[in-house]
């Protein structure tokens, strides 16, 4: 009677081999997925922004707005090999909007939108409307809006 104990041991060995091979496949597939995802997000051009569009700018120079947004988007790390903010997934619309509003006092409101399929960044600018003019004794004059914010 060879079927009793020997059969159970062979079945255990087969199950153990199957578990090991499944575990190996899961670990190997996970490593491949992580490597591929890292490449796709940080090194490939699949998610890189292609264009920056500016609309609504009449007093604020459009080229300066693009340059300021470009400075943020082109920040690089690790010996200039990784540019995370040029990736449409990592570019922060809020950071770009706050930076533009801080650097250009004539901007009242900034809307920064990302178009994922077109790989473009759209910056919509609403400028302040002058409500009056304020002049200092030294000859410097500034416009102010209805909220009392000085600009130009």
ZIURMO-V961767 format. One record per backbone hydrogen bond with DSSP energy under -0.5 kcal/mol. CO is the residue of the C=O (numbers start at 1). NH is the residue of the N-H. If there is no record, write none. Layout:
co = <CO/CO>
nh = <NH/NH>
This chain:
co = <4/5/6/7/8/9/10/11/12/13/14/15/16/17/18/19/20/21/22/23/24/25/26/27/28/29/30/31/32/33/34/35/36/37/38/38/39/39/45/47/51/53/55/56/61/62/63/64/65/66/67/68/69/70/72/75/77/77/78/81/82/83/84/86/87/87/91/92/93/94/95/96/97/98/99/100/103/104/106/106/109/110/111/111/113/114/115/115/119/119/120/121/121/122/122/123/123/124/125/126/126/128/132/134/136/139/140/142/143/144/144/145/149/151>
nh = <8/9/10/11/12/13/14/15/16/17/18/19/20/21/22/23/24/25/26/27/28/29/30/31/32/33/34/35/36/37/38/39/40/41/42/43/43/44/48/88/121/123/125/58/65/66/67/68/69/70/71/72/73/74/75/85/81/82/81/83/77/86/87/49/90/91/93/96/97/98/99/100/101/102/103/104/105/107/108/128/126/112/113/124/122/116/119/120/50/51/115/53/123/113/124/55/125/111/127/108/109/130/144/142/139/141/136/134/151/131/132/148/145/143>
